[in-house]
Amino acid sequence: MDNWNYTELKFWFDVLQWLITIGLGLWVWISRAPRENKLAIAELEARLKKSEAEQEKLQVRLEYLPTKEELHQMGKELSSLASKLDSSAGRMKAIENKLDLLIENELRGNHAR
């Protein structure tokens, strides 16, 4: 047992330690990419779920929008309503003129007894 060369043994131990350190460094460097990929995939999944939820909300809203035929029908009804309002405005103007004449006659004292 007295024949041990501790200097040589320390040299080989240092070499082994360097090889293990380099191996660990390589393993960390190589395994970094899959972890980054997992994080990117998790982020994409979260964005996808958010997009799907927003798409579902939009689909629900789209169900209540009128169709092309319904919009056409509403346009016709609005046009009809506008023409009725125009004719009502003409009638109201005639009534206003008659009312003005009545008030004017009343103020002049030309009322028939």
VENZIRA-V734904 format. One record per residue. N is the residue number from 0. PHI is phi in degrees with one decimal (none if undefined). OMEGA is omega in radians with two decimals (NA if undefined). Layout:
N:PHI:OMEGA + N:PHI:OMEGA
This chain:
0:none:-3.14 + 1:-79.5:-3.08 + 2:-90.1:-3.12 + 3:-69.9:3.07 + 4:-101.6:-3.04 + 5:-69.3:3.12 + 6:-68.3:3.10 + 7:-67.1:3.11 + 8:-63.0:3.10 + 9:-64.6:3.11 + 10:-58.6:-3.12 + 11:-68.2:3.07 + 12:-65.0:3.08 + 13:-63.6:3.11 + 14:-62.1:3.11 + 15:-61.1:3.13 + 16:-64.4:3.10 + 17:-63.7:3.13 + 18:-62.6:3.13 + 19:-66.7:3.13 + 20:-63.2:3.11 + 21:-64.3:3.11 + 22:-62.0:3.10 + 23:-64.0:3.10 + 24:-61.1:3.09 + 25:-63.0:-3.13 + 26:-64.0:3.11 + 27:-64.1:-3.12 + 28:-65.5:3.14 + 29:-72.3:-3.09 + 30:-79.5:3.12 + 31:-65.7:-3.09 + 32:-60.4:3.11 + 33:-62.1:3.11 + 34:-66.5:3.10 + 35:-64.6:3.10 + 36:-64.4:3.13 + 37:-62.6:3.11 + 38:-65.2:3.13 + 39:-65.4:3.12 + 40:-65.3:3.12 + 41:-62.8:3.12 + 42:-65.6:3.11 + 43:-64.5:3.10 + 44:-63.5:3.12 + 45:-63.9:3.12 + 46:-64.9:3.13 + 47:-64.9:3.12 + 48:-62.6:3.12 + 49:-63.8:3.13 + 50:-64.4:3.12 + 51:-63.9:3.13 + 52:-64.0:3.11 + 53:-66.2:3.12 + 54:-64.8:3.11 + 55:-63.0:3.10 + 56:-61.5:3.12 + 57:-64.7:3.12 + 58:-63.8:3.10 + 59:-63.8:3.13 + 60:-66.2:-3.12 + 61:-65.5:3.13 + 62:-62.0:-3.06 + 63:-94.4:3.10 + 64:-74.6:3.14 + 65:-70.8:3.10 + 66:-80.0:3.14 + 67:-61.2:3.14 + 68:-65.6:3.13 + 69:-65.3:3.09 + 70:-64.2:3.10 + 71:-62.3:3.13 + 72:-63.9:3.11 + 73:-64.3:3.09 + 74:-61.5:3.10 + 75:-63.1:-3.12 + 76:-64.3:3.10 + 77:-66.5:3.10 + 78:-63.4:3.10 + 79:-62.9:3.13 + 80:-63.7:3.13 + 81:-63.5:3.13 + 82:-67.1:3.09 + 83:-65.1:3.11 + 84:-65.7:3.10 + 85:-63.4:3.14 + 86:-68.5:3.09 + 87:-65.8:3.12 + 88:-64.8:3.08 + 89:-63.3:3.12 + 90:-65.2:3.13 + 91:-63.8:3.10 + 92:-64.0:3.11 + 93:-63.8:3.11 + 94:-64.5:3.12 + 95:-63.1:3.10 + 96:-63.0:3.13 + 97:-65.0:3.13 + 98:-66.0:3.08 + 99:-60.8:3.11 + 100:-63.1:3.11 + 101:-61.8:3.14 + 102:-65.0:3.12 + 103:-62.3:3.10 + 104:-62.8:-3.12 + 105:-66.9:3.14 + 106:-70.1:3.11 + 107:-77.0:-3.12 + 108:86.6:-3.12 + 109:-95.0:3.11 + 110:-95.5:-3.09 + 111:-79.8:3.09 + 112:-118.9:NA
